[in-house]
Amino acid sequence: MKQTVEFVVVPMNNRGIITEIFSELSKGNDEPFLESMSEDMQWNWMGSGAWSKSFVGKPQVLNDLWANVRATLKQPYQVIVHRIIADGDYVVVEMTGQNETTSGIPYKNNYCWVCKLKDGKICEINEYMDTELVSKAFGG
């Protein structure tokens, strides 16, 4: 008697999605990260100073935020992930950048990104960072 095996595709959980994305970012590959953003993506730099702002919509995130990351930091952009904590739609990533500005200034900022996912896509990031380091590296 011949047996058949059924394969069920189980969607990856939010923690798994973020773990894969940041595994690639740690290698300098930002494409999975950029592809994972929803069209209504919103990225918030948290705080109340000059470096606090929001980027609304995937085009603004890519053109105004990420294009500047690529222009001001030597490529590839890399991070070391210290911790990933997941709770439902939210995944928190604590990490340290492993970068240098195009003018040669070391830029190893510490970050905490609170990522919200919807339907397997990142729809929001609240980014906490050392804004004093940002000011020293890029000006106030």
N, C-alpha and C positions, 0 to 999 in steps of 0.2 A: 504494500500500500504506500503510495507516494504522499508525503507530507508537504504542505505548503507553509511557507513562513511569511508572515505579514510584518512589514516594517512600518512603524508609525513614526512620523516626523514630529518630534516634540520641540516646540519653540524654546529657544534658549532663554533662560531667565535674565533679568536685568543685570544682576551681578556678573553673570557670564559674558554678556554683551560688553559691559564696561571693562572687564578683565581682558578680553581679547583686544579691544581698542587700545588700552594702555600698554599691553604687551607690545603692540606694534609701535606705539609712540616711544617706548623705551629703546626701540631699535632705530628710531629716527624716521619711521614711516607714518606720516600723518594722514594718508589717504583714507584708511578705514574710519578714522575719527571724523573727517570732513564728510564722508559719505553717510555717516550715521546720523547726521543732523536733519531734523524735520524742517520742512519749508517755513514753519512758523516759529523757528528757533529763536530764543531770547537768551542773551548772554549778559549777565550783570556783574560789573566790577563793584563789589560791595564797599561801603564806607561813605565818607562825607567830604573827602578831599578832592583835589584836582584830578586824581586818577579814578574817581568813582563815576561810572556812567553805564548806560545800557545800550546794547546793540540788538535791534529788533528785526527779525526776519533773517533767513539764511543768507540772502544776498548781502545784507549789511554786515553780518558776522564775517562772511568770507572776504568781502571787498574792503571793509573799513578796519576790521580787527585782524583777521588772519593774514591778509596781505601785508599789513604792517609788521606782524611777527616775522614773516618771511623776509621782509626788507631790512629789518633792524637787527636781526639775530643771524649769526652764521648758521647755515644749514648743515646738517639736519637739526630740527628742533627735537630735543630729547628730554626725558624725565626719568627719575628713579621713583617708583611707587613704593611708599612705605606701608600703606594701609588702604584697604577697600572695605567699606561697611555698607551693607545694603538693607533697606527696609521698604518693601513694596515697590512703588514707582521711583523711589529715591535711592541713589547710590552715591556715596561720599568717597572721594579719592584724596588722600593726603600724599603729597609728592614734593620732590625737589627738582627744579630744572637743572639741566646739565648743559648750559649754553654759554655763549660769548657773543657780545655785540659785534657788529661788523667793524667797529673801530678797535676791537681787541679787548674790551673790558669784560672780565668774567661776570657772568650773570647766572647765578645759581639761586634763584628765588624759591622760597618755600610757599607752597600753595595748598589750599583746601578747596576742592571743587565739589559743590553739591549739585549733582546731576539729576534732573527729572527726566524719566523716560515715559513715552506713550507709544504703544503699538511697536515697541522695539526700536524706536528712534529717540535720540536726545532732543527734547523740546525746550529745555531750560538748563542753564548753568549759572549758579551763584558762585562767583570766584572770590575767595579771600586770599590776599597776598601781602607781602611786605612792600607797601607803597613807598616807604622811604628808600628802599633799594631801587625801585623803579625810577624814582626822582633822581637818584645819584647816577644811574646808568643812562637815563634818557632825558633828564632835565625836568623841571617842575611845571 
